[in-house]
């Protein structure tokens, strides 16, 4: 007797995506797009809100958002966050990847928060964006390498 196609076998853990932190995240494109947009907006929004007030003395920590136009910095970091989130989510959809949202949140939050506090010139802002993209690319490459079957076999065999 065969099982119903709706039921999966207990040893078929590679296709389950029922909230397991370290499982690939297959699914419809709209869910990935919603995740990318949501995580980016949360990271940029927290940084913008955090730049509005300071906890502690004035000479400690990041400066408050300086006077002037904030929109260009918010746009730059929103676009950067979307690119980072898209790359990280693409990796997480293929290999087990713990906490992909943390990578995106940290990179977008810190980039936005630093930009709003110090208002860097375009070359420095470009370097910050390049550093965020590079960090996400390295994180994704390490996750992809770790997710390769050959690598998992070497680690399991102790070699």
C-alpha positions as CSV (number, residue, x, y, z in Angstrom):
1,X,0.0,0.0,0.0
2,X,1.3,3.4,-0.9
3,X,1.0,6.6,1.2
4,X,-1.0,9.6,0.2
5,X,1.0,12.2,-1.8
6,X,0.0,14.8,0.8
7,X,1.9,13.0,3.6
8,X,5.6,13.1,3.6
9,X,7.8,10.3,5.0
10,X,9.6,10.9,8.3
11,X,13.1,10.8,6.6
12,X,12.1,13.5,4.0
13,X,13.3,16.4,6.1
14,X,14.9,18.3,3.2
15,X,11.6,19.5,1.8
16,X,9.9,20.6,5.1
17,X,9.6,24.3,5.6
18,X,7.4,24.4,8.7
19,X,9.4,27.1,10.5
20,X,12.6,25.1,11.0
21,X,15.4,27.7,11.4
22,X,17.9,25.7,9.5
23,X,15.9,24.5,6.5
24,X,15.9,25.8,3.0
25,X,13.0,28.3,2.4
26,X,11.3,27.3,-0.9
27,X,8.0,28.9,-1.6
28,X,6.1,31.3,-3.8
29,X,7.8,34.4,-5.1
30,X,5.4,36.7,-3.3
31,X,6.4,35.4,0.1
32,X,10.1,36.0,-0.7
33,X,9.4,39.5,-2.0
34,X,7.3,40.3,1.1
35,X,10.1,39.1,3.4
36,X,12.7,41.1,1.5
37,X,10.6,44.3,1.7
38,X,9.6,43.7,5.3
39,X,13.0,43.1,6.7
40,X,14.4,46.1,4.8
41,X,11.7,48.5,5.9
42,X,12.2,47.3,9.5
43,X,16.0,47.8,9.4
44,X,15.8,51.3,7.9
45,X,12.8,52.3,10.0
46,X,14.5,51.3,13.3
47,X,17.6,53.2,12.3
48,X,15.6,56.3,11.4
49,X,13.7,56.1,14.7
50,X,16.9,55.5,16.6
51,X,18.5,58.6,15.0
52,X,15.7,60.7,16.5
53,X,16.6,60.3,20.2
54,X,19.6,59.4,22.3
55,X,19.8,57.2,25.4
56,X,22.6,58.4,27.6
57,X,24.9,61.4,27.6
58,X,25.4,63.6,24.5
59,X,29.1,62.8,24.2
60,X,28.5,59.0,24.1
61,X,27.6,56.9,21.1
62,X,26.3,57.8,17.7
63,X,25.2,61.4,17.2
64,X,21.5,62.2,16.6
65,X,20.4,62.7,13.0
66,X,21.9,66.0,12.0
67,X,19.9,68.8,10.4
68,X,19.2,68.6,6.7
69,X,17.6,66.3,4.2
70,X,17.4,62.7,5.3
71,X,15.5,61.4,2.3
72,X,18.6,60.6,0.1
73,X,20.2,58.6,2.8
74,X,17.0,56.7,3.5
75,X,16.6,55.9,-0.2
76,X,20.2,54.8,-0.6
77,X,19.9,52.4,2.4
78,X,16.5,51.1,1.4
79,X,17.8,50.2,-2.0
80,X,21.0,48.7,-0.5
81,X,18.8,46.8,2.0
82,X,16.6,45.4,-0.8
83,X,19.7,44.2,-2.7
84,X,21.2,42.6,0.4
85,X,17.9,41.0,1.4
86,X,17.3,39.7,-2.1
87,X,20.8,38.0,-2.1
88,X,20.5,36.7,1.4
89,X,17.0,35.3,0.7
90,X,18.1,33.7,-2.5
91,X,20.9,31.8,-0.6
92,X,18.5,30.9,2.2
93,X,16.0,29.5,-0.3
94,X,18.7,27.1,-1.5
95,X,20.7,26.0,1.5
96,X,20.1,25.8,5.3
97,X,20.9,29.2,6.7
98,X,20.3,30.3,10.3
99,X,18.9,33.8,10.8
100,X,19.1,35.4,7.4
101,X,17.0,38.3,8.7
102,X,19.7,39.2,11.2
103,X,22.3,39.8,8.5
104,X,19.9,42.1,6.6
105,X,18.8,43.9,9.8
106,X,22.3,44.5,11.0
107,X,23.7,45.8,7.7
108,X,20.8,48.1,6.9
109,X,20.3,49.4,10.5
110,X,24.0,50.2,11.0
111,X,24.4,51.7,7.5
112,X,21.3,53.9,7.9
113,X,22.1,54.9,11.5
114,X,25.7,55.9,10.7
115,X,24.6,57.8,7.6
116,X,22.0,59.8,9.5
117,X,24.3,60.7,12.3
118,X,27.4,61.7,10.3
119,X,26.0,62.5,6.8
120,X,28.9,61.2,4.8
121,X,29.8,62.6,1.4
122,X,28.9,60.4,-1.7
123,X,32.3,58.6,-1.9
124,X,32.2,57.6,1.8
125,X,28.5,56.6,1.4
126,X,29.4,54.5,-1.6
127,X,32.2,52.8,0.4
128,X,29.7,52.0,3.2
129,X,27.3,50.6,0.6
130,X,30.1,48.5,-1.0
131,X,31.1,47.2,2.5
132,X,27.5,46.1,3.2
133,X,27.2,44.4,-0.1
134,X,30.5,42.7,0.3
135,X,29.6,41.5,3.8
136,X,26.4,40.0,2.5
137,X,28.1,38.4,-0.4
138,X,30.7,36.8,1.9
139,X,28.0,35.6,4.3
140,X,26.1,34.1,1.3
141,X,29.2,32.5,-0.1
142,X,30.1,30.9,3.2
143,X,26.5,29.6,3.6
144,X,26.5,28.2,0.1
145,X,29.8,26.5,0.7
146,X,28.6,25.1,4.0
147,X,25.4,23.8,2.2
148,X,27.2,21.9,-0.5
149,X,26.8,18.1,-0.1
150,X,30.5,17.5,-0.6
151,X,31.4,19.9,2.3
152,X,28.8,18.3,4.6
153,X,30.3,14.8,3.8
154,X,33.8,16.0,4.6
155,X,32.7,17.6,7.9
156,X,30.8,14.5,8.8
157,X,33.7,12.2,8.1
158,X,36.1,14.4,10.0
159,X,38.3,15.4,7.0
